[in-house]
Amino acid sequence: MEIIAQHGTLFMGMAALFAFYACWAIGANDVANAMGPPVGSGSLTLRNAVIIAAIFEFAGAFIAGGEVTGTIRKGIVDPQVFVAVPHLLMYGMTSAMLATAIWLHIATAKGWPVSTTHTIVGAVAGFAAVGVGVDTVQWGKMGEIVASWVVSPVLGAVMAFLLTISVRKLVLETNDPFASARKWGPMYVFLVGFIVALVTLFKGLEHLKLKLSTTETFVIAVLLGVGCAVIGKLMINRIQPDPSLEKEFHFANAEKVFVPMMIFTAAAMCFAHGSNDVANGIGPLAAVLDVVNSGGKVSGKSPLPLWVLTMGGVAIVVGLATYGAKVIQTIGTKLTELTPSRAFSATLSAATVVVLASKTGMPVSTTHIAVGSVIGVGLARGVGSIDLRVLLNIVISWLITVPAGALGSAVLFFLLKGIFGA
């Protein structure tokens, strides 16, 4: 308690700084998850992608980021173990944030699309297991999270595969692909608005004190979906076919219809990503604030301040804008060839899986989901369309991430312990 009274203010400042750095690194690395397919397919320029991401990453973090934050803060490490030594929890969570930020910064510099969720989960478990005791980690919860890392890319791949097949059947294989694209396009846009709105309203607004009945939730989600569809139809109707384009590519005009539709899916993916991954940066900060503000009490039940969500959202946006382009090429262009319709399927499926996972409190990896979705799109064309060497490199970088986070966090934990006392 004496250490917290003496150094608590310093640690709150350090934790806030490291959380901002971590969220900046999350934005810089995970931009590929949200914007790889749209930019890689040529549907959006990098500049426009960053603008969309800036708006919707922040919105997702601020509006719907609280649910997963609880899992990162309370689910991986049992807070009760630190009741007698709350300063160790303060050391550990501060170490976890800095270790996460450093590893993500290194990975981004190398162009590796690593999982930020893997990094922070490994960092939290690493300081707890090595610095305090193996029993400190809630291995049952860790098992659920690890299972989600396997399930999430599979779900992303399956959904993207089905969406790609539906686009092929309903649009590309018809007698008039352009007319079919204009016909079905608004329905796909409706799905984007409806799914994201439905899941967000169901479970994402608890910290904003907004309570809605099931009927109200469905009605609002349908209305938002219809609104998106109307706007999408107006945008689609402005597209005119160019017969000369089809001399080189038969589906060129139909693909043009999916370009404005990508604005909706990109926005949905950014919202979903912000709602899920903001927890990776600010979850440990919430734990530090709990300990210091309560004078050393470890309850894990304190409400998450909105300024913390705001800071996380801002930092993610800054990371996207200043350092995000280094990773975006890997998922967008190297894994498989993406056209606007394929990118649409990949991004919509990824957004759906991420936002569903976010609202169940499961901190899945958006990297895994995004890669799984792109693979699903590729599989719809055959295994040969996927660059297996790129996929292997991605998987290797994933395997390195958890121990990197754990090792870095453990080292920093012992360093803080040596400086400020045990």
Summary of the structure (lengths in Angstrom):
residues: 422
radius of gyration: 21.8
end to end distance: 11.1
largest distance: 76.6
contacts: 1713
relative contact order: 0.23
helix: 83%
strand: 1%
